[in-house]
Amino acid sequence: MERMIIFCMLFFCSSMVLTATPHKAMKYKQLLKTIDQLKDVVKDKDAELLHTPENPVDECLFTAVTCFQKGTLKLQPKNSQVNSTFIKTVNILKRPILKDSGKQCESTCESYEKKNPKEFLQSFSKLMKKVTIRVDSFCLFFDVL
């Protein structure tokens, strides 16, 4: 009887994880599309250079994403025709993306090299792909169970 109760609890918990995880993976994939849209409408010439995290360690993912979010607020549209698209896209990227893991990160946003807006967005996209792959592999792990 105890084994049956434990099995049922395990089954219930794993099914809950399976329903939550694909939603996150889809959210991160949508954020990747949003970043790619922003690449086309951002001013790159005569623009402010932005701190650009590259290859952050796992403990620093939250700090890196937060740095990118702050940097997107400094971006400017390349012309007035794309202004409404630009504003909508930046507003999407202002929303919380990752939860703070609580782990201490040695790096600060200011410790990263400054790059132009296109390179900044390319690095942001690369980081979000890394996060998406981790979430997808987590989903695959639970699909095997």
C-alpha positions in Angstrom: 0.0 0.0 0.0 2.8 2.4 0.9 4.5 1.7 -2.4 1.4 2.5 -4.3 1.0 5.8 -2.5 4.6 6.7 -3.2 4.3 5.7 -6.8 1.1 7.9 -7.2 2.8 10.9 -5.6 5.9 10.5 -7.8 3.7 10.2 -10.9 1.7 13.3 -9.9 4.8 15.3 -9.2 6.5 14.3 -12.5 3.4 15.1 -14.5 3.2 18.6 -12.9 6.9 19.2 -13.9 6.2 18.1 -17.4 3.3 20.6 -17.8 5.4 23.5 -16.4 8.7 23.0 -18.2 7.5 23.1 -21.9 5.8 26.4 -21.1 9.2 27.9 -20.0 10.9 26.5 -23.1 8.3 28.1 -25.3 8.6 31.4 -23.4 12.4 31.4 -23.9 12.0 30.6 -27.6 9.6 33.5 -28.0 12.1 35.8 -26.3 14.8 34.7 -28.8 12.4 35.8 -31.6 11.8 39.1 -29.9 15.6 39.7 -29.6 16.0 38.9 -33.3 13.2 41.4 -34.2 15.0 44.0 -32.1 18.2 43.5 -34.1 16.5 44.8 -37.2 15.1 48.1 -35.7 17.9 49.2 -33.3 20.2 52.1 -34.0 23.8 50.7 -34.4 25.8 53.7 -35.7 26.7 56.5 -33.3 25.0 54.5 -30.5 26.1 54.1 -26.9 28.3 51.0 -26.2 26.7 48.6 -23.8 28.2 46.2 -21.2 27.9 42.8 -22.9 28.1 39.5 -20.8 29.7 36.7 -22.8 29.8 33.1 -21.6 28.8 33.7 -18.0 29.1 30.8 -15.6 25.9 29.1 -14.3 26.0 31.1 -11.1 26.0 34.3 -13.1 23.1 33.6 -15.5 20.6 35.7 -13.6 23.2 38.6 -13.3 23.9 38.4 -17.1 20.3 38.4 -18.1 19.6 41.3 -15.7 22.5 43.2 -17.3 21.1 42.6 -20.8 17.7 43.8 -19.7 19.1 47.0 -18.3 21.1 47.4 -21.5 18.0 47.1 -23.7 16.6 50.2 -22.0 19.6 52.2 -23.4 19.0 51.1 -27.0 17.5 53.5 -29.5 15.4 52.9 -32.6 17.2 53.5 -35.9 14.4 55.7 -37.2 11.0 57.1 -36.4 9.2 54.5 -38.7 10.2 51.6 -36.4 9.6 53.4 -33.1 6.4 51.6 -32.2 7.8 48.2 -33.0 10.9 49.1 -31.0 9.0 50.2 -27.9 6.8 47.0 -27.9 9.9 44.8 -28.3 11.8 46.5 -25.5 8.8 46.3 -23.2 8.6 42.6 -23.7 12.3 42.2 -22.8 11.8 44.3 -19.6 9.6 41.6 -18.0 11.3 39.1 -15.6 13.0 36.3 -17.5 14.9 34.2 -14.9 14.4 33.8 -11.2 17.4 34.6 -9.0 19.1 31.3 -8.1 20.4 32.9 -4.9 24.0 31.9 -5.8 26.6 34.5 -5.4 28.1 35.8 -8.7 31.6 37.3 -8.7 30.9 39.4 -11.9 29.0 42.6 -12.1 27.4 44.1 -15.2 30.1 46.8 -15.3 32.8 44.1 -15.4 31.9 43.0 -18.9 33.3 44.6 -22.0 31.3 47.2 -23.8 30.1 46.5 -27.3 27.9 48.1 -30.0 24.1 47.4 -29.9 24.2 44.7 -32.6 26.9 42.7 -30.9 25.1 43.3 -27.6 21.9 41.8 -29.0 23.8 38.9 -30.6 25.3 38.0 -27.2 21.9 38.3 -25.6 20.5 35.9 -28.2 23.4 33.5 -27.6 22.7 33.5 -23.8 19.0 32.9 -24.3 19.8 30.0 -26.6 21.9 28.5 -23.8 19.0 28.9 -21.3 16.6 27.4 -23.8 18.8 24.4 -24.4 19.0 23.8 -20.7 15.2 23.9 -20.3 14.7 21.6 -23.4 17.2 19.1 -22.0 15.4 19.2 -18.7 12.2 18.4 -20.5 13.8 15.5 -22.4 15.1 14.1 -19.1 11.5 13.9 -17.7 10.1 12.6 -20.9 12.4 9.6 -20.5 11.1 8.9 -17.0 
